[in-house]
């Protein structure tokens, strides 16, 4: 009799423990499931809260005039919700003044995430506020040294210096292959190695950078600031001689930590009609689909001479081609025209809001790292 009671108790104990384990497992699964539900994607949450006017504004990065906050700057920020500012020497007297200006612009914008503040600080002849910012050697000088660590160190120091004045993205390094002082080398593989080293220097400081000018303008004989020109290379030549620096960084680095800037040259082997900055074949077909770039794509300045014959409806065309941010560096009326053309195209259904959302998601993902 005692043995039967003992056996019954053992069975009861085993059943109770088993049920308890199942219950604990179910509770644990419920907690895990609950935790997953309670953690929404911050990008999607912000996106849902934005108006279409705010979304289109995020797809613009513009220049301003003046060295201190003024009514014009306040107006364009509040009216058009621009998501980023590029500084030029016209905006820069000294470090303290630029830091104050960037802080005041950010406060005036009153956006859900910080603005992008950009600069062209390549080193050599392309550098801003040379009297009060440390100017790095030109990329050509660094490339000629054969020392990859110089590219890393220069990028690291540049990031530290720019952060002190409120800038959070440098429109560098130049990834073009050629013999200009702005370029590391006329050898695509050497250029790729130096660009990669510079990229790692920026990333060591958790600082955004921008490769330019896709798919490569090193062979251009005409300054795109002045006029449009063509690169007559075959697709195979472009692939072998221009793309290696871009390919290397896209494959190696986190694509959410840098932008790629589109050049304004035309490449008939890739697109017989359009310059790269408004070419679906180059932006979406080559850069997005073939090279699998998942980050933010920005145009070069849409006021350059190379864009003159494409000026009509250029804002709409860059978005249709796959660009995320339109860069308009100088004139307020031109910035307004680009912004309103994109907004109107969305409102009349020529561009879908989902197309806008695709770009804004990439921009928000990048900006969330600034918090």
Phi, psi and omega per residue, in radians:
X1 nan -0.782 3.139
X2 -1.089 -0.660 3.138
X3 -1.115 -0.712 3.113
X4 -1.090 -0.754 3.138
X5 -1.097 -0.725 -3.132
X6 -1.087 -0.791 -3.141
X7 -1.087 -0.696 3.126
X8 -1.096 -0.700 3.141
X9 -1.150 -0.688 3.125
X10 -1.096 -0.779 3.135
X11 -1.085 -0.755 3.141
X12 -1.051 -0.761 -3.119
X13 -1.094 -0.753 -3.141
X14 -1.110 -0.777 3.128
X15 -1.082 -0.743 -3.121
X16 -1.111 -0.758 3.136
X17 -1.118 -0.730 3.139
X18 -1.071 -0.819 3.128
X19 -1.088 -0.676 3.129
X20 -1.107 -0.710 3.120
X21 -1.094 -0.788 3.121
X22 -1.065 -0.730 -3.115
X23 -1.115 -0.738 3.133
X24 -1.125 -0.704 3.119
X25 -1.105 -0.730 3.133
X26 -1.145 -0.719 3.128
X27 -1.114 -0.715 3.125
X28 -1.097 -0.756 3.115
X29 -1.098 -0.695 3.125
X30 -1.108 -0.708 3.142
X31 -1.146 -0.760 3.124
X32 -1.082 -0.755 3.133
X33 -1.101 -0.726 3.137
X34 -1.114 -0.715 -3.136
X35 -1.100 -0.684 3.124
X36 -1.128 -0.702 -3.128
X37 -1.189 -0.610 -3.059
X38 -1.390 -0.049 -3.092
X39 -1.988 1.414 -3.101
X40 -1.237 2.746 3.081
X41 -1.233 2.059 -3.085
X42 -1.076 -0.566 3.110
X43 -1.090 -0.831 -3.116
X44 -1.169 -0.627 3.124
X45 -1.114 -0.781 3.124
X46 -1.168 -0.760 -3.130
X47 -0.997 -0.750 -3.131
X48 -1.102 -0.506 -3.069
X49 -1.493 -0.082 -3.031
X50 -1.658 2.521 2.993
X51 -1.394 2.877 3.108
X52 -1.123 -0.571 3.100
X53 -1.109 -0.704 3.116
X54 -1.191 -0.680 -3.141
X55 -1.098 -0.812 3.140
X56 -1.117 -0.659 3.098
X57 -1.033 -0.638 3.109
X58 -1.111 -0.389 -3.113
X59 -1.566 0.315 3.116
X60 -2.217 2.389 2.981
X61 -2.252 2.161 -2.899
X62 -2.289 2.790 2.993
X63 -1.595 2.718 3.088
X64 -2.225 2.944 -3.128
X65 -2.054 2.406 3.132
X66 1.937 2.836 -3.134
X67 -1.879 0.048 3.056
X68 -2.544 2.821 -3.128
X69 -1.041 2.426 3.137
X70 -2.524 3.095 -3.059
X71 -1.119 -0.632 3.122
X72 -1.074 -0.779 -3.141
X73 -1.139 -0.768 3.119
X74 -1.054 -0.718 -3.111
X75 -1.106 -0.876 -3.071
X76 -1.154 -0.570 3.122
X77 -1.182 -0.732 -3.098
X78 -1.419 -0.525 -3.113
X79 -1.421 -0.662 -2.994
X80 -2.047 -0.120 3.004
X81 1.027 0.612 -3.107
X82 -0.982 2.415 -3.027
X83 -1.596 -0.088 -3.118
X84 -2.817 2.757 -3.111
X85 -2.267 2.419 2.996
X86 -1.936 2.309 3.131
X87 -1.697 2.538 3.012
X88 -2.195 3.066 3.139
X89 -0.998 -0.478 3.122
X90 -1.094 -0.321 -3.125
X91 -1.779 -0.027 -2.862
X92 -2.238 2.011 3.020
X93 -1.771 -0.882 3.138
X94 -2.714 3.013 -3.028
X95 -1.045 -0.805 -3.090
X96 -1.096 -0.723 -3.138
X97 -1.133 -0.728 -3.126
X98 -1.175 -0.702 3.106
X99 -1.094 -0.736 3.112
X100 -1.105 -0.738 -3.137
X101 -1.113 -0.815 -3.135
X102 -1.111 -0.695 3.112
X103 -1.116 -0.748 -3.102
X104 -1.226 -0.632 3.085
X105 -1.149 -0.747 3.109
X106 -1.046 -0.754 3.140
X107 -1.157 -0.715 -3.125
X108 -1.176 -0.570 -3.131
X109 -1.170 -0.614 3.071
X110 0.882 0.849 -3.124
X111 -1.730 2.929 -3.071
X112 -1.189 -0.475 3.100
X113 -2.328 2.779 -3.123
X114 -1.046 2.706 3.012
X115 -1.288 2.715 2.854
X116 -1.341 2.337 2.973
X117 -2.085 2.044 -2.978
X118 -2.004 2.756 3.084
X119 -2.588 2.636 2.964
X120 -1.691 1.584 -3.112
X121 -2.084 1.325 -3.061
X122 -1.465 -0.462 -2.932
X123 1.739 2.880 -3.113
X124 1.142 -2.344 -3.029
X125 -1.338 -0.337 3.122
X126 -1.766 1.567 -3.129
X127 -2.689 2.579 -3.096
X128 -1.819 2.691 3.046
X129 0.789 0.967 -3.031
X130 -1.073 -0.399 -3.119
X131 -1.343 -0.264 -3.060
X132 -2.389 0.049 3.035
X133 -2.127 2.411 3.119
X134 -1.107 2.108 -3.119
X135 -1.622 2.148 3.105
X136 -1.388 2.778 3.048
X137 -1.063 2.775 3.099
X138 -1.100 2.753 3.115
X139 -1.088 -0.639 3.121
X140 -1.067 -0.751 3.128
X141 -1.088 -0.730 3.115
X142 -1.142 -0.767 3.121
X143 -1.099 -0.696 3.140
X144 -1.132 -0.422 3.130
X145 -1.190 -0.452 -3.074
X146 1.291 0.080 -3.061
X147 -1.804 1.797 -3.114
X148 -1.077 -0.511 -3.102
X149 -1.133 -0.443 3.100
X150 -1.125 -0.712 3.114
X151 -1.110 -0.726 3.109
X152 -1.091 -0.892 -3.087
X153 -1.118 -0.736 -3.131
X154 -1.108 -0.708 3.109
X155 -1.137 -0.726 -3.140
X156 -1.074 -0.820 -3.141
X157 -1.159 -0.729 3.109
X158 -1.034 -0.777 3.120
X159 -1.033 -0.757 3.141
X160 -1.104 -0.752 -3.118
X161 -1.166 -0.736 -3.110
X162 -1.222 -0.633 3.112
X163 -1.054 -0.599 -3.130
X164 -1.116 -0.414 -3.121
X165 -1.850 0.206 3.060
X166 1.564 0.046 3.103
X167 -1.451 2.428 -3.093
X168 -2.173 0.033 3.014
X169 -2.576 2.333 3.073
X170 -1.833 2.256 3.067
X171 -1.383 1.193 3.122
X172 -2.887 2.786 0.150
X173 -1.476 2.768 3.009
X174 -1.293 2.156 -3.123
X175 -1.786 0.161 3.102
X176 -1.227 2.639 3.132
X177 -1.865 2.125 -3.115
X178 3.062 -2.894 -3.045
X179 -1.896 0.112 3.131
X180 -1.324 2.753 3.127
X181 -1.125 -0.319 -3.141
X182 -1.405 -0.124 -3.010
X183 -1.995 2.490 -3.099
X184 -1.168 -0.681 -3.032
X185 -2.898 2.811 2.990
X186 -1.614 0.101 3.038
X187 -1.753 2.072 -3.063
X188 -1.050 -0.605 -3.111
X189 -1.326 -0.655 3.053
X190 -1.116 -0.802 3.088
X191 -0.990 -0.790 -3.138
X192 -1.017 -0.732 -3.126
X193 -1.164 -0.710 -3.137
X194 -1.240 -0.686 3.087
X195 -1.102 -0.721 3.119
X196 -1.073 -0.733 3.127
X197 -1.133 -0.725 3.083
X198 -1.103 -0.746 3.125
X199 -1.011 -0.750 3.137
X200 -1.168 -0.562 3.064
X201 -1.111 -0.786 3.081
X202 -1.100 -0.760 -3.086
X203 -1.187 -0.485 3.078
X204 -1.106 -0.421 3.103
X205 -1.750 0.107 -3.081
X206 0.927 0.836 -3.059
X207 -2.119 2.375 -3.116
X208 -1.328 2.591 3.119
X209 -2.436 3.045 -3.054
X210 -2.524 2.111 3.064
X211 -1.395 2.381 3.136
X212 -2.546 2.615 0.143
X213 -2.177 1.826 -3.008
X214 -1.076 2.443 -0.012
X215 -1.547 0.288 3.119
X216 2.175 2.175 -3.120
X217 -2.055 0.315 -3.062
X218 -1.114 -0.419 -3.114
X219 -1.636 0.035 -3.100
X220 -1.188 2.425 3.078
X221 -1.756 -0.050 -3.093
X222 -2.191 2.381 3.081
X223 -1.239 2.072 -3.118
X224 -1.123 -0.263 3.018
X225 -1.112 -0.448 -3.042
X226 -1.804 -0.702 -3.046
X227 -2.787 2.861 3.103
X228 -1.439 2.467 3.034
X229 -2.446 3.027 -3.074
X230 -2.154 2.600 2.955
X231 -1.877 2.029 -2.979
X232 -1.537 0.187 -3.105
X233 -1.119 2.706 3.014
X234 -1.306 2.918 3.081
X235 -1.021 -0.709 -3.140
X236 -1.106 -0.693 3.119
X237 -1.162 -0.772 3.119
X238 -1.045 -0.758 -3.122
X239 -1.084 -0.706 -3.057
X240 -1.494 -0.535 -2.958
X241 -1.916 -0.344 -3.099
X242 -1.996 -0.607 -2.971
X243 -1.474 -0.364 -3.052
X244 -0.896 -0.739 3.123
X245 -1.095 -0.717 3.127
X246 -1.165 -0.786 -3.138
X247 -1.009 -0.761 -3.066
X248 -1.097 -0.816 -3.092
X249 -1.237 -0.709 3.109
X250 -1.020 -0.729 -3.105
X251 -1.305 -0.586 -3.021
X252 -1.542 -0.669 -2.906
X253 -1.858 2.766 3.055
X254 -1.128 2.022 -3.044
X255 -1.156 -0.246 3.136
X256 -1.481 0.029 -3.075
X257 -1.883 0.028 3.103
X258 -2.635 2.780 3.049
X259 -1.839 2.877 2.925
X260 -2.155 2.256 -3.126
X261 -1.694 2.297 3.105
X262 -1.448 2.344 3.010
X263 -1.386 3.002 -3.114
X264 -1.848 0.192 3.139
X265 -1.396 2.822 3.091
X266 -1.844 2.442 -3.117
X267 -2.206 1.588 -3.045
X268 -0.965 -0.529 3.133
X269 -1.189 -0.379 3.141
X270 -1.806 -0.640 3.137
X271 -2.757 1.978 -3.039
X272 -1.276 -0.320 -3.013
X273 -1.872 -0.749 -2.922
X274 -1.873 2.499 2.936
X275 -1.142 2.827 -3.017
X276 -0.962 -0.643 -3.028
X277 -1.202 -0.269 3.071
X278 -2.226 0.442 -3.080
X279 -1.779 1.941 3.047
X280 -1.025 -0.615 -3.120
X281 -1.118 -0.649 -3.097
X282 -1.505 -0.769 -3.075
X283 -1.302 -0.973 -3.109
X284 -1.450 -0.845 -3.074
X285 -1.154 -0.868 -3.066
X286 -1.529 -1.002 -3.011
X287 -1.245 -0.800 -3.125
X288 -1.351 -0.989 -2.962
X289 -1.400 -0.832 -3.068
X290 -1.355 -0.807 -3.122
X291 -1.567 -0.172 3.043
X292 1.093 0.650 3.061
X293 -1.310 2.197 -3.063
X294 -1.854 -0.004 -3.064
X295 -1.621 -2.834 -3.059
X296 -1.456 2.289 3.070
X297 -1.876 2.240 -3.130
X298 -2.151 2.605 3.058
X299 -1.435 2.809 2.817
X300 -1.250 3.009 -3.058
X301 -0.953 2.185 -3.116
X302 -1.370 0.071 3.061
X303 -1.753 0.055 -3.134
X304 -1.171 2.736 3.137
X305 -1.047 -0.514 -3.115
X306 -1.147 -0.322 -3.108
X307 -1.713 0.007 -2.987
X308 -0.960 -0.829 -3.076
X309 -1.291 -0.148 3.126
X310 -1.950 0.215 -3.023
X311 -1.031 -0.667 -3.116
X312 -1.098 2.082 3.058
X313 1.121 0.467 -3.041
X314 -1.154 -0.588 3.120
X315 -1.054 -0.810 3.115
X316 -1.105 -0.722 -3.072
X317 -1.199 -0.637 3.116
X318 -1.183 -0.654 3.116
X319 -1.169 -0.764 3.105
X320 -1.072 -0.558 -3.124
X321 -1.300 -0.349 3.102
X322 2.103 0.088 3.123
X323 -1.234 2.572 3.088
X324 -1.697 -0.629 -3.095
X325 -2.316 2.247 3.029
X326 -1.626 2.193 3.138
X327 -1.727 2.083 3.113
X328 -2.270 1.879 -2.826
X329 -1.561 -0.339 -2.862
X330 -2.211 -1.035 -2.924
X331 -1.746 2.241 -3.134
X332 -1.008 -0.771 3.132
X333 -1.068 -0.619 3.116
X334 -1.182 -0.718 3.092
X335 -1.058 -0.795 3.140
X336 -1.067 -0.745 -3.111
X337 -1.103 -0.731 3.129
X338 -1.133 -0.821 -3.139
X339 -1.032 -0.883 -3.065
X340 -1.176 -0.565 3.127
X341 -1.157 -0.693 3.110
X342 -1.180 -0.808 -3.131
X343 -1.058 -0.792 3.138
X344 -1.110 -0.659 3.130
X345 -1.122 -0.609 3.082
X346 -1.219 -0.769 -3.079
X347 -1.156 -0.510 3.120
X348 -1.665 0.046 3.039
X349 1.547 0.075 3.126
X350 -1.227 -0.621 3.007
X351 -2.057 2.278 -3.119
X352 -1.349 2.661 3.079
X353 -1.145 -0.513 3.097
X354 -1.135 -0.598 3.060
X355 -1.104 -0.735 3.082
X356 -1.083 -0.763 -3.121
X357 -1.038 -0.646 3.128
X358 -0.991 -0.805 -3.138
X359 -1.221 -0.767 -3.081
X360 -1.128 -0.601 3.068
X361 -1.022 -0.790 -3.139
X362 -1.119 -0.714 -3.137
X363 -1.146 -0.803 3.140
X364 -1.112 -0.696 3.116
X365 -1.029 -0.691 3.117
X366 -1.227 -0.801 -3.076
X367 -1.169 -0.530 3.124
X368 -1.042 -0.417 3.113
X369 -1.330 -0.166 3.121
X370 -1.485 -0.203 -3.082
X371 -1.290 nan nan
